[in-house]
Amino acid sequence: MLSERSASAFLRTAAIACLIIISVHTVGAETLNYRNYQFIHQNKDSLLVRHLLGKIEPSLIKIEDFFGYAPVSLVTIYLTRSEADYRKLTRNGIPEWSQAVAFGKEKIIVLKLISADDVLKGPEVLLHELVHIYFAERFPPGRVPNWLNEGLAQYLSGKRLTLQDKVFLAQSMSAKKLIGLDGLDTLLTFSRPRARLAYIEALSAVEYFIQDFGVNIRSLSSTKGTSTGFDRLSLRSLSSACPDSSGSKGSGSGFDKLSQRSLSSACPDLSGSKGTVNPGYQRLKELVKTLRTERSLNKAFLMVTGSDYIDFEVGWYAWLDEKFHWLLILNIDNLLWIGMGVLALLAIVFVRWRNRRKIKQWEAEDESYIDTERE
């Protein structure tokens, strides 16, 4: 899963030329149009493409809402069913671990679906690449850092950090192999294990941003006029999410008197569906929106969060250490050592128990023998 910024101009031009030739001359090629999205595929894959489209439709709406627009020009999606076709379309310039590539400037995506696992991950991968298309269409080249581009592509496609991801992060931290956010700009050159770490780091940074600047607010309608929901709010999160409503001189007294209606009026970003919102997610939307016109990432962070980018990165490192470092015990090598230690302890306990039982048996036999001698 790669963004267009990572590919060279030559690669894009060659790929587009190849795509045009194949789409025109390939026997049995069909197209399926959905709004401004066009799928090009073999006729035998019609059901697969319709299934794919059905899976991504709900998430497409969420992605369009995040960016605040729907694409106007045509986005073309080429479906390939073999490694050879995928390599031809991408001109062999894509790492072997990739399943799809987005050419943002040309609004073209090449998606590979070969194995059952590819098909299963297909909707998420396609949504991931569509996020890259959105970024490329709405932002100048190089404006959005790669960690944010890749992290959001994963987050908006529905991916979240799994336990395996967290353990892998813990192992990388312990081995001092973290890449760092700025190091993700050369993702295209990474090996498979390093690329995996890069994607995990990017997603973790986005999840950290949302958590650090976010807090779920339950609808006050369920509290019957009480301010219980606000009593649990982080002042920092609320001040960041809605600076004009934070009360005087940083105090939280203003929130005690707010009803759900007045809160929505004072701070529209906090009004969400089903009575819950996440200010961190709203702040992330605002950060992305700000980057359209603000060239400096540091200034964009200051404008949106009140903290600079360095503070964010330092906080992210600390968050990783606090949240995931303890997961080192789940490392297979550590589990083996722990298991061996437990087995050794159990063996010692068993031997002692058996010895005591044997001693008691001997003592009973001695007493029986003495009684027999007396008789």
SEFINU-937549 format. One line per 8 residues: number of its first residue (from 1); their letters; for each residue x, y, z of C-alpha. Coordinates in steps of 0.2 Angstrom, whole numbers. Each point is the difference from the previous one (the first is absolute). Layout:
REM residues N
NUM> A> X:Y:Z  ... $
//
This chain:
REM residues 375
1> MLSERSAS> 0:0:0  9:15:-6  -3:18:-3  4:9:-17  13:11:8  11:-15:3  1:-4:-19  10:8:-13 $
9> AFLRTAAI> -7:10:-14  7:-13:-12  -9:-14:9  -16:10:-1  1:4:-19  5:-18:-4  -14:-7:10  -13:11:-7 $
17> ACLIIISV> 5:-4:-18  0:-18:4  -17:1:8  -8:9:-15  7:-13:-12  -6:-15:10  -17:8:3  -3:2:-18 $
25> HTVGAETL> 7:-16:-7  -3:-13:13  -13:-13:-5  -15:-2:12  3:16:9  -15:8:8  -4:16:10  -11:3:14 $
33> NYRNYQFI> -4:19:5  -6:6:17  -1:19:1  17:6:-5  9:-17:3  3:-11:-15  5:-18:3  9:-9:-15 $
41> HQNKDSLL> 1:-19:2  -2:-16:-10  -18:-6:-3  3:-15:11  3:11:15  -17:10:-1  -7:-8:16  16:3:9 $
49> VRHLLGKI> 1:18:-5  -19:3:5  4:-8:17  15:11:2  -10:15:-4  -14:-5:12  13:-1:14  8:17:-2 $
57> EPSLIKIE> -16:10:-3  -3:4:18  18:5:4  1:11:-16  -13:11:8  10:2:16  16:4:-10  -9:13:-10 $
65> DFFGYAPV> -7:7:16  18:1:7  7:9:-15  -16:11:-2  -2:-4:-18  -4:-14:-13  12:-2:-15  -6:9:-16 $
73> SLVTIYLT> 11:-8:-13  0:-18:-4  10:-12:11  5:-16:-9  3:-16:9  9:-15:-9  -3:-17:7  14:-13:-3 $
81> RSEADYRK> -1:-18:4  18:-5:-3  17:6:6  6:1:-18  -14:12:-5  3:10:16  18:2:-4  -3:5:-18 $
89> LTRNGIPE> -12:14:6  12:6:13  15:-2:-11  9:-11:13  4:16:10  -11:-5:15  7:-10:15  -5:-18:0 $
97> WSQAVAFG> -9:2:16  -13:12:-7  -18:-5:-5  -5:16:-8  7:17:-6  -9:17:-2  6:12:-14  -8:15:8 $
105> KEKIIVLK> 4:13:-14  -8:-11:-13  -14:-6:12  4:-19:-4  1:-14:12  7:-18:-4  -7:-13:12  7:-18:1 $
113> LISADDVL> -12:-14:5  8:-17:-2  -2:-10:16  -15:-2:12  9:11:12  2:14:-13  -19:-1:-3  -4:1:18 $
121> KGPEVLLH> 11:15:2  -5:8:-16  -13:12:6  12:7:13  14:1:-12  -10:9:-13  -7:13:13  18:3:5 $
129> ELVHIYFA> 5:4:-17  -15:11:-3  6:10:15  16:3:-9  -10:6:-15  -9:12:10  16:7:8  8:2:-17 $
137> ERFPPGRV> -15:9:-8  -2:12:15  17:4:5  16:6:-8  14:-13:-2  10:-2:16  -12:10:11  -6:-15:10 $
145> PNWLNEGL> 13:-10:9  1:-18:-4  -4:-6:17  -16:9:0  -4:-5:-18  3:-18:4  -7:0:18  -17:8:-6 $
153> AQYLSGKR> -1:-11:-15  0:-15:12  -11:8:13  -13:6:-12  0:-17:-9  -5:-8:17  16:-7:6  5:1:18 $
161> LTLQDKVF> 15:-6:10  -1:-18:4  8:-9:15  13:-7:-13  4:18:-6  2:5:18  12:-14:4  10:4:-15 $
169> LAQSMSAK> 1:18:5  6:-5:17  13:-12:-7  6:14:-12  1:12:15  10:-12:10  12:-3:-14  1:19:-3 $
177> KLIGLDGL> -6:-2:-18  -14:12:-1  1:10:-16  -8:16:6  -13:10:-9  12:10:-11  8:-16:-5  -15:-6:-9 $
185> DTLLTFSR> 2:11:-15  11:-14:-8  -13:-14:2  1:-5:-18  18:-7:3  -4:-10:16  1:-19:1  -16:-9:5 $
193> PRARLAYI> 3:0:19  6:18:0  -15:5:-10  -11:-9:12  7:10:14  -2:16:-9  -18:-2:-3  -3:-5:18 $
201> EALSAVEY> 9:16:6  -10:11:-12  -16:-8:6  5:1:19  4:19:-3  -17:3:-6  -8:-10:14  10:10:12 $
209> FIQDFGVN> -5:16:-7  -18:-4:1  1:-7:18  11:14:6  -12:14:-6  -16:-10:1  -12:-6:13  -17:-7:-3 $
217> IRSLSSTK> -15:11:6  -16:-9:4  -16:9:-4  -6:10:14  -18:-5:-4  3:-16:9  6:9:16  -17:9:2 $
225> GTSTGFDR> 8:17:2  15:-5:11  18:4:-5  6:-17:4  7:-2:-18  10:15:1  7:-4:17  11:-13:-8 $
233> LSLRSLSS> 6:11:-14  19:4:-2  1:19:1  15:-1:-12  -10:-10:-13  -15:11:1  10:16:0  9:-6:-16 $
241> ACPDSSGS> -16:-6:-8  -10:16:3  11:14:7  -14:13:1  -10:-11:12  13:-4:13  -5:13:12  10:14:7 $
249> KGSGSGFD> 18:-1:4  1:-18:-4  -13:-5:13  -13:-14:-4  -15:9:8  -7:5:-17  -4:-18:-4  -10:-3:16 $
257> KLSQRSLS> -14:11:-7  0:-6:-17  -14:-11:-7  2:-11:-15  -9:13:-11  11:14:6  16:-10:-2  -5:-4:-18 $
265> SACPDLSG> -3:18:-3  16:6:8  11:-14:-8  -8:-8:-15  15:-12:-2  -5:-9:16  -18:-5:-6  1:-17:-7 $
273> SKGTVNPG> -12:-14:-5  -7:-11:13  4:12:14  19:-3:0  14:9:-8  19:-1:0  8:17:1  17:-8:-5 $
281> YQRLKELV> -8:-6:-16  -7:18:-3  17:7:3  8:-12:-12  -12:6:-13  4:18:4  19:-4:-1  -2:-7:-17 $
289> KTLRTERS> -11:14:-6  13:13:7  14:-9:-10  -9:5:-16  6:18:2  13:-1:13  17:-6:-6  8:-2:17 $
297> LNKAFLMV> -5:-16:9  6:8:17  -11:15:-3  -15:-11:-5  2:-10:17  1:16:10  -15:8:-9  -11:-16:3 $
305> TGSDYIDF> 7:-8:16  9:14:9  15:-11:1  14:-1:-13  5:-15:-10  15:-4:10  -11:-1:16  -11:-12:-10 $
313> EVGWYAWL> 14:-11:-5  8:0:17  -17:-4:8  -3:-14:-13  17:-9:5  -5:1:18  -17:-7:-4  7:-14:-9 $
321> DEKFHWLL> 12:-4:15  -14:1:13  -14:-10:-10  10:-13:-9  17:-3:9  -7:-13:12  -6:-11:-15  18:-6:-1 $
329> ILNIDNLL> -6:-14:11  -10:-6:-15  15:-3:-11  1:-18:-4  18:-1:6  -5:8:17  -15:-11:1  12:-16:-2 $
337> WIGMGVLA> 11:6:14  -15:4:11  -7:-17:-4  16:-9:4  1:10:16  -18:-5:5  4:-18:-5  16:0:11 $
345> LLAIVFVR> -10:7:14  -14:-13:-1  14:-14:-1  8:6:16  -17:1:9  -5:-17:-7  17:-8:6  -1:8:17 $
353> WRNRRKIK> -18:-6:2  5:-18:-6  15:0:12  -11:5:15  -13:-13:-5  14:-13:-1  7:5:17  -17:-1:8 $
361> QWEAEDES> -2:-18:-7  17:-5:7  -5:7:17  -16:-10:0  9:-16:-5  13:3:13  -14:2:14  -9:-16:-7 $
369> YIDTERE> 17:-10:1  3:6:18  -17:-5:6  2:-17:-8  17:-2:9  -8:4:17  -13:-13:-3 $
//
